[in-house]
Amino acid sequence: MARAPSVFGMTETALSAMLRRNYLLTPWPWRSLLYLLTTPVAALVAFPLAVPLIPALALIATMTRDRTPDPGVLLVLLFLFIGFYAAGAPLLALPLAHVERYRLRLIRTAPVRSGHRTPPETGPWSWLVTRYAEAATWRSALYGTLLAAVAPFATGLALLWTGMAAAMVVAPFLVSEEEPVTIVFGEVSTSSGAVPYALVGLVLLAGTPYVLGGIAGLHGLAAAALLNDPPSDGHLHTELREVSRSRARLVDGFEAERRRIERDLHDGAQQRLVSLTLQLGLAKLDVPDDSPAAASVAKAHEEAKALMAELRDLIAGIHPQVLTDLGLPAALRELADRTGMPVTVRSDLGERPAAHVESTAYFVVAEALTNAVRHGDAGQAWVRVFREHGLLIIEVTDDGQGGADPDAGSGLTGLADRSAVAGGRMLLSSPAGGPTVVRVELPWIRASRDEVAS
């Protein structure tokens, strides 16, 4: 059966789907019906988990008949119940919980996850010790017990409702004077007398999808509460590491694509534009000054030179070639010359860091200087790059008006995100009136031999 979409990115369940106006037109009533129809099968599998309850029920029945049970028998039954449940419940509950997590997809869009830990060692004994020592196993056992003891009654109630509503609807077609029909709590011998029951049956039948959704939803709510285990610290740390690695892979992919675009523009479009500019320059010399075409050729030549300058700036903005060829200090000095205000660059690195660290540092400085010019009204800036305690430190200071706010959309959030992707962090000091200091700390990773050779 097709999986229903979630609402606004949130988990949708059979209960929440009932709030829709078009609930009857969605797959949710049928999903709920299928869930309830498969519940007796799951309850039958879980029935051994409820077997230890039989002696307890027998004792309760004996006590209700004013009979005092033998204390010895009571203790024996109690120990048998505890021993059977403690020994066998987890072994049966674990595969049952796995199947139930899969079956819950019928009535909820988000999967129900398992929080079981990985055994520290291989082998059946290590697996048993781990399983019996974690709370998730016993929650699964409790769910299996409730599934066997309570779920059949809930499913029976839903089927009884549906059958009763259907019987009331067809009652006028079954009743006759010779053979009266018992409907609910009354007996009807004429078709006209069965019409009111049929009308009530139609109302009940119209409400059947909501009854099915409600019972299935409540069952699913209890199942999710017991089977949906929150991730342990180990799981959480593993997931965080995987998120960091996947984010780093994405950044590396984007950086590689950025360099490819830069090479294509530098080696392809820019070279062709340079050739075109030269040809226009030669044509300008060949065309007489008083010729009608002289002005057009001269204008085209100037526009080609302007376009070449814009393309050069675009290439530098994508990934400056000087950064690859000469390293971060040279690239920062070239960036300072193009900033449009006096910028002092101080660098003390000694050796080149890894390419992605250099690229992150360069674009951090570029964005910080752009912010200083556009938003800080700065007249001068200072850039300092140095290595300290295994970190690459980048400090950008300007004499602007200060008051920089990351929430104001000034690009500071992008700086923080770019630093975080590289495993670093950004610190900001920007009091009203200035100065503004942006400090970025990146893990120092030494450039590989291939990077140095390239």
C-alpha positions as CSV (number, residue, x, y, z in Angstrom):
1,M,0.0,0.0,0.0
2,A,1.3,3.5,-0.9
3,R,2.8,5.5,1.9
4,A,1.0,8.7,2.8
5,P,2.9,11.9,2.8
6,S,3.7,13.7,6.0
7,V,2.2,17.1,6.8
8,F,4.6,20.0,6.9
9,G,7.5,17.6,7.3
10,M,6.0,16.2,10.5
11,T,5.1,12.6,11.3
12,E,1.5,11.9,10.3
13,T,-0.4,9.1,12.0
14,A,-3.8,7.5,11.7
15,L,-5.0,9.7,14.6
16,S,-3.7,13.0,13.1
17,A,-5.1,12.0,9.7
18,M,-8.6,11.9,11.2
19,L,-8.4,15.7,11.6
20,R,-8.4,16.1,7.8
21,R,-11.6,17.2,6.1
22,N,-11.0,14.7,3.3
23,Y,-10.1,11.9,5.7
24,L,-12.6,9.5,4.1
25,L,-11.0,10.1,0.6
26,T,-7.4,9.3,1.8
27,P,-5.8,5.8,2.2
28,W,-5.8,6.2,5.9
29,P,-9.1,4.3,6.7
30,W,-7.9,1.4,4.5
31,R,-4.5,1.5,6.1
32,S,-6.1,1.4,9.6
33,L,-8.3,-1.5,8.5
34,L,-5.4,-3.5,7.2
35,Y,-3.5,-2.8,10.4
36,L,-6.4,-4.1,12.6
37,L,-6.9,-7.2,10.4
38,T,-3.2,-8.2,10.8
39,T,-3.2,-7.5,14.5
40,P,-4.8,-10.9,15.5
41,V,-2.0,-12.6,13.7
42,A,0.6,-10.6,15.6
43,A,-1.2,-11.2,18.8
44,L,-1.2,-15.0,18.2
45,V,2.5,-14.9,17.7
46,A,2.8,-12.9,21.0
47,F,0.5,-15.3,22.9
48,P,3.3,-17.1,24.7
49,L,4.2,-13.9,26.4
50,A,0.7,-13.8,28.0
51,V,0.8,-17.5,29.1
52,P,2.4,-16.6,32.5
53,L,-0.6,-14.4,33.1
54,I,-2.9,-17.4,33.2
55,P,-1.8,-18.6,36.7
56,A,-2.2,-15.0,38.0
57,L,-5.7,-14.8,36.5
58,A,-6.5,-18.2,38.1
59,L,-5.4,-16.9,41.5
60,I,-7.5,-13.7,41.1
61,A,-10.5,-15.9,40.2
62,T,-9.9,-18.0,43.3
63,M,-9.7,-15.1,45.6
64,T,-12.9,-13.6,44.2
65,R,-14.7,-16.7,45.2
66,D,-13.7,-16.2,48.8
67,R,-11.2,-18.9,48.7
68,T,-7.8,-18.3,50.3
69,P,-5.1,-19.7,48.1
70,D,-2.3,-21.8,49.5
71,P,0.7,-19.6,50.2
72,G,3.1,-22.3,48.9
73,V,1.2,-22.7,45.7
74,L,1.1,-18.9,45.3
75,L,4.8,-18.6,45.7
76,V,5.5,-21.4,43.3
77,L,3.3,-19.9,40.7
78,L,4.8,-16.5,41.3
79,F,8.4,-17.8,40.8
80,L,7.3,-19.8,37.8
81,F,5.8,-16.7,36.3
82,I,8.9,-14.5,37.0
83,G,11.3,-17.2,35.8
84,F,9.4,-18.0,32.6
85,Y,9.0,-14.4,31.7
86,A,12.5,-13.3,32.5
87,A,14.0,-16.2,30.6
88,G,11.8,-16.4,27.5
89,A,10.2,-13.0,27.0
90,P,13.1,-11.1,25.5
91,L,13.9,-13.9,23.0
92,L,10.4,-13.9,21.7
93,A,9.9,-10.1,22.0
94,L,12.9,-9.0,19.9
95,P,11.8,-10.5,16.6
96,L,8.2,-9.6,17.4
97,A,9.2,-6.0,18.0
98,H,11.1,-5.9,14.7
99,V,7.9,-7.1,12.8
100,E,5.8,-4.6,14.7
101,R,8.0,-1.7,13.8
102,Y,7.6,-2.7,10.2
103,R,3.8,-3.1,10.6
104,L,3.5,0.3,12.2
105,R,4.4,1.9,8.9
106,L,0.8,1.3,7.9
107,I,-0.5,3.9,10.4
108,R,2.4,6.4,10.7
109,T,4.7,8.0,8.1
110,A,7.9,8.1,10.2
111,P,9.6,4.8,10.9
112,V,9.8,3.5,14.4
113,R,13.5,3.1,15.2
114,S,15.2,0.6,17.5
115,G,17.7,1.8,20.1
116,H,19.4,-1.6,20.6
117,R,23.2,-1.3,21.3
118,T,25.8,-3.2,19.4
119,P,27.4,-6.0,21.5
120,P,31.0,-5.1,22.5
121,E,32.1,-8.6,21.4
122,T,31.0,-11.1,18.9
123,G,29.4,-14.4,19.8
124,P,25.9,-15.5,21.1
125,W,26.8,-14.9,24.8
126,S,27.8,-11.3,24.3
127,W,24.6,-10.8,22.3
128,L,22.5,-12.3,25.0
129,V,24.1,-10.2,27.8
130,T,23.7,-7.0,25.8
131,R,20.1,-7.7,25.0
132,Y,19.1,-8.7,28.5
133,A,20.8,-5.7,30.0
134,E,19.1,-2.9,28.0
135,A,15.8,-1.3,28.6
136,A,14.7,-1.5,25.0
137,T,14.4,-5.3,25.2
138,W,12.1,-5.2,28.2
139,R,10.0,-2.5,26.7
140,S,9.6,-4.8,23.7
141,A,8.6,-7.6,26.0
142,L,6.0,-5.5,27.7
143,Y,4.6,-4.5,24.4
144,G,4.4,-8.1,23.4
145,T,2.5,-8.9,26.5
146,L,0.0,-6.1,26.0
147,L,-0.4,-7.1,22.4
148,A,-1.4,-10.6,23.3
149,A,-3.6,-9.6,26.2
150,V,-5.3,-6.4,25.1
151,A,-5.0,-6.0,21.3
152,P,-7.5,-8.8,20.4
153,F,-10.2,-7.1,22.4
154,A,-9.6,-3.8,20.6
155,T,-9.6,-5.4,17.2
156,G,-12.8,-7.4,18.2
157,L,-14.5,-4.1,19.2
158,A,-13.7,-2.6,15.8
159,L,-15.0,-5.6,13.9
160,L,-18.1,-5.8,16.1
161,W,-18.9,-2.2,15.4
162,T,-18.5,-2.8,11.6
163,G,-20.5,-6.0,11.6
164,M,-23.3,-4.5,13.7
165,A,-23.6,-1.4,11.4
166,A,-23.7,-3.6,8.3
167,A,-26.3,-5.9,9.9
168,M,-28.6,-2.9,10.7
169,V,-28.3,-1.6,7.2
170,V,-29.4,-4.8,5.5
171,A,-32.0,-5.6,8.1
172,P,-35.0,-4.3,6.1
173,F,-34.1,-6.8,3.3
174,L,-33.9,-9.8,5.6
175,V,-36.9,-9.4,7.9
176,S,-40.2,-11.0,7.2
177,E,-43.4,-11.7,9.2
178,E,-42.7,-15.4,9.3
179,E,-39.1,-15.0,10.4
180,P,-38.5,-12.1,12.8
181,V,-35.0,-10.7,13.0
182,T,-33.3,-9.7,16.2
183,I,-31.4,-6.4,15.7
184,V,-29.1,-5.3,18.5
185,F,-31.4,-5.6,21.5
186,G,-34.8,-5.6,19.7
187,E,-36.8,-8.0,17.5
188,V,-38.3,-6.7,14.3
189,S,-40.9,-8.6,12.2
190,T,-41.6,-6.1,9.5
191,S,-39.5,-4.3,6.9
192,S,-41.0,-0.9,7.9
193,G,-40.0,-1.6,11.5
194,A,-36.5,-2.2,10.5
195,V,-36.1,1.1,8.6
196,P,-35.1,3.1,11.7
197,Y,-32.5,0.5,12.5
198,A,-31.2,0.8,8.9
199,L,-30.9,4.6,9.3
200,V,-29.0,4.3,12.5
201,G,-26.8,1.6,10.8
202,L,-26.0,4.0,8.0
203,V,-24.8,6.6,10.5
204,L,-22.8,4.0,12.3
205,L,-21.4,2.7,9.0
206,A,-20.4,6.3,8.1
207,G,-18.5,6.5,11.4
208,T,-16.8,3.2,10.9
209,P,-13.6,4.7,9.2
210,Y,-13.2,7.0,12.2
211,V,-13.6,4.1,14.6
212,L,-11.1,2.0,12.7
213,G,-8.7,5.0,12.6
214,G,-9.2,5.7,16.3
215,I,-8.6,2.2,17.5
216,A,-5.6,1.6,15.1
217,G,-4.2,5.0,16.0
218,L,-4.4,4.4,19.8
219,H,-2.8,1.0,19.3
220,G,-0.1,2.6,17.2
221,L,0.5,5.3,19.8
222,A,1.1,2.8,22.5
223,A,3.3,0.7,20.2
224,A,5.4,3.7,19.2
225,A,5.8,4.7,22.9
226,L,7.2,1.3,23.8
227,L,9.1,0.4,20.6
228,N,10.4,3.8,19.4
229,D,13.6,3.9,21.4
230,P,15.6,7.2,21.5
231,P,19.1,6.8,20.2
232,S,21.7,6.2,22.8
233,D,24.8,8.4,23.2
234,G,26.8,6.0,21.0
235,H,24.2,6.1,18.3
236,L,24.0,9.9,18.5
237,H,27.7,10.3,18.3
238,T,27.9,8.0,15.4
239,E,25.2,9.9,13.6
240,L,26.8,13.2,14.3
241,R,30.1,11.9,13.0
242,E,28.4,10.6,9.8
243,V,26.7,14.0,9.4
244,S,30.0,15.8,9.7
245,R,31.6,13.4,7.2
246,S,28.8,13.7,4.7
247,R,28.9,17.5,5.1
248,A,32.7,17.5,4.5
249,R,32.2,15.3,1.4
250,L,29.6,17.7,0.1
251,V,31.9,20.7,0.7
252,D,34.8,18.8,-1.0
253,G,32.5,18.1,-4.0
254,F,31.5,21.7,-4.3
255,E,35.1,22.8,-4.0
256,A,36.1,20.5,-6.7
257,E,33.3,21.7,-8.9
258,R,34.2,25.3,-8.2
259,R,37.8,24.6,-9.3
260,R,36.6,22.9,-12.4
261,I,34.4,25.9,-13.4
262,E,37.4,28.2,-12.6
263,R,39.7,26.2,-14.9
264,D,37.1,26.0,-17.7
265,L,36.6,29.8,-17.6
266,H,40.3,30.5,-17.2
267,D,41.5,28.1,-19.9
268,G,38.5,28.4,-22.2
269,A,36.3,31.5,-22.1
270,Q,39.0,33.9,-20.9
271,Q,41.6,32.8,-23.5
272,R,39.0,33.2,-26.3
273,L,38.1,36.6,-24.9
274,V,41.7,37.6,-24.9
275,S,42.1,36.5,-28.5
276,L,39.0,38.5,-29.4
277,T,40.3,41.6,-27.7
278,L,43.6,41.3,-29.6
279,Q,41.8,40.9,-32.9
280,L,39.6,43.9,-32.2
281,G,42.7,45.9,-31.3
282,L,44.3,44.9,-34.6
283,A,41.2,45.8,-36.5
284,K,41.1,49.1,-34.7
285,L,44.6,49.8,-36.1
286,D,43.7,48.7,-39.6
287,V,40.4,50.7,-39.8
288,P,41.0,54.4,-40.8
289,D,40.0,56.9,-38.1
290,D,37.6,58.6,-40.5
291,S,36.0,55.4,-41.5
292,P,32.3,54.8,-40.4
293,A,33.3,51.5,-38.8
294,A,36.1,53.0,-36.7
295,A,33.8,54.1,-33.8
296,S,32.0,50.8,-33.7
297,V,35.3,48.8,-33.7
298,A,36.7,51.1,-31.0
299,K,33.6,50.6,-28.9
300,A,33.6,46.9,-29.3
301,H,37.3,46.8,-28.3
302,E,36.6,48.8,-25.1
303,E,33.6,46.5,-24.2
304,A,35.7,43.4,-24.8
305,K,38.4,44.8,-22.5
306,A,35.8,45.6,-19.8
307,L,34.2,42.2,-20.2
308,M,37.6,40.6,-19.8
309,A,38.2,42.5,-16.6
310,E,34.8,41.4,-15.3
311,L,35.5,37.8,-16.3
312,R,38.8,38.0,-14.5
313,D,37.1,39.2,-11.3
314,L,34.5,36.4,-11.7
315,I,37.2,33.8,-12.0
316,A,39.0,35.2,-8.9
317,G,35.7,35.1,-7.0
318,I,35.1,31.5,-7.9
319,H,38.6,30.3,-7.0
320,P,41.6,32.6,-7.5
321,Q,44.4,31.0,-9.5
322,V,47.0,32.7,-7.3
323,L,45.7,30.8,-4.3
324,T,46.5,27.5,-6.0
325,D,49.8,28.6,-7.4
326,L,51.3,30.7,-4.6
327,G,49.3,30.0,-1.5
328,L,47.2,31.9,1.0
329,P,49.4,34.9,1.8
330,A,49.9,35.8,-1.8
331,A,46.2,35.4,-2.5
332,L,45.3,37.6,0.4
333,R,47.6,40.3,-0.7
334,E,46.1,40.3,-4.2
335,L,42.6,40.3,-2.6
336,A,43.6,43.4,-0.5
337,D,44.7,45.2,-3.6
338,R,41.2,44.7,-5.1
339,T,39.2,45.5,-2.1
340,G,38.8,49.3,-2.7
341,M,40.2,50.4,0.7
342,P,43.6,50.2,2.4
343,V,44.1,46.7,3.8
344,T,47.2,45.5,5.7
345,V,47.9,41.8,5.5
346,R,50.2,40.1,8.0
347,S,50.9,36.4,7.5
348,D,53.0,34.0,9.5
349,L,52.4,30.4,8.5
350,G,55.7,28.9,7.6
351,E,54.1,26.2,5.4
352,R,51.0,25.7,3.4
353,P,47.9,24.2,5.0
354,A,45.6,21.8,3.1
355,A,43.8,23.1,0.0
356,H,40.4,23.1,1.5
357,V,41.7,24.9,4.6
358,E,43.3,27.6,2.4
359,S,40.2,28.0,0.4
360,T,38.0,28.4,3.5
361,A,40.4,30.9,5.0
362,Y,40.5,32.9,1.7
363,F,36.8,33.2,1.3
364,V,36.3,34.0,5.0
365,V,38.6,37.0,4.5
366,A,36.9,38.0,1.3
367,E,33.5,37.9,2.8
368,A,34.6,39.8,5.9
369,L,36.2,42.6,3.8
370,T,33.1,42.8,1.7
371,N,31.0,43.2,4.8
372,A,33.3,45.9,6.1
373,V,33.0,47.9,2.9
374,R,29.3,47.4,2.3
375,H,27.8,47.4,5.7
376,G,30.5,48.8,8.1
377,D,31.5,51.9,6.2
378,A,35.1,51.0,7.0
379,G,38.0,53.1,5.7
380,Q,40.7,50.7,6.6
381,A,41.1,47.0,7.5
382,W,43.8,44.7,8.9
383,V,44.1,41.0,8.1
384,R,46.3,38.7,10.2
385,V,46.8,35.0,9.5
386,F,48.9,32.8,11.8
387,R,49.2,29.3,13.2
388,E,48.7,28.7,16.9
389,H,48.2,25.5,19.0
390,G,47.3,23.4,16.0
391,L,44.9,26.0,14.6
392,L,44.9,28.3,11.6
393,I,43.8,31.7,13.0
394,I,42.3,34.3,10.7
395,E,41.6,37.8,12.2
396,V,40.0,40.6,10.1
397,T,39.7,44.0,11.8
398,D,38.1,47.1,10.4
399,D,37.6,50.6,11.6
400,G,34.0,50.8,10.6
401,Q,30.9,51.8,12.5
402,G,30.5,48.3,14.2
403,G,27.2,46.9,15.3
404,A,27.4,43.9,13.1
405,D,24.5,41.5,13.6
406,P,24.6,37.9,12.2
407,D,20.7,37.9,12.1
408,A,20.7,41.0,9.9
409,G,21.7,39.1,6.8
410,S,25.2,40.6,6.5
411,G,26.9,37.4,5.5
412,L,28.1,36.6,9.0
413,T,25.9,33.5,9.2
414,G,27.5,32.3,6.0
415,L,30.9,32.8,7.5
416,A,30.0,30.8,10.6
417,D,28.6,28.0,8.4
418,R,31.6,27.9,6.2
419,S,33.9,27.8,9.3
420,A,31.8,25.0,10.9
421,V,31.9,22.9,7.7
422,A,35.7,23.0,7.9
423,G,35.6,21.9,11.6
424,G,36.3,25.4,12.9
425,R,34.4,28.2,14.6
426,M,33.9,32.0,14.1
427,L,34.1,34.6,16.9
428,L,32.7,38.1,16.4
429,S,33.3,41.4,18.3
430,S,31.4,44.4,16.9
431,P,30.4,47.0,19.5
432,A,28.5,50.0,18.3
433,G,31.0,52.5,16.9
434,G,33.5,49.8,16.1
435,P,35.9,48.4,15.6
436,T,34.7,45.0,14.2
437,V,36.9,42.0,14.7
438,V,36.1,38.7,13.0
439,R,38.2,35.8,14.2
440,V,38.0,32.4,12.6
441,E,39.7,29.3,14.0
442,L,40.2,26.4,11.7
443,P,42.0,23.0,12.4
444,W,45.5,23.1,11.0
445,I,45.8,20.4,8.4
446,R,49.1,20.2,6.5
447,A,49.0,20.2,2.8
448,S,49.7,16.9,1.2
449,R,52.6,16.3,-1.2
450,D,50.3,16.2,-4.2
451,E,48.8,19.6,-3.2
452,V,52.2,21.2,-2.8
453,A,53.4,19.7,-6.1
454,S,50.4,21.0,-7.9
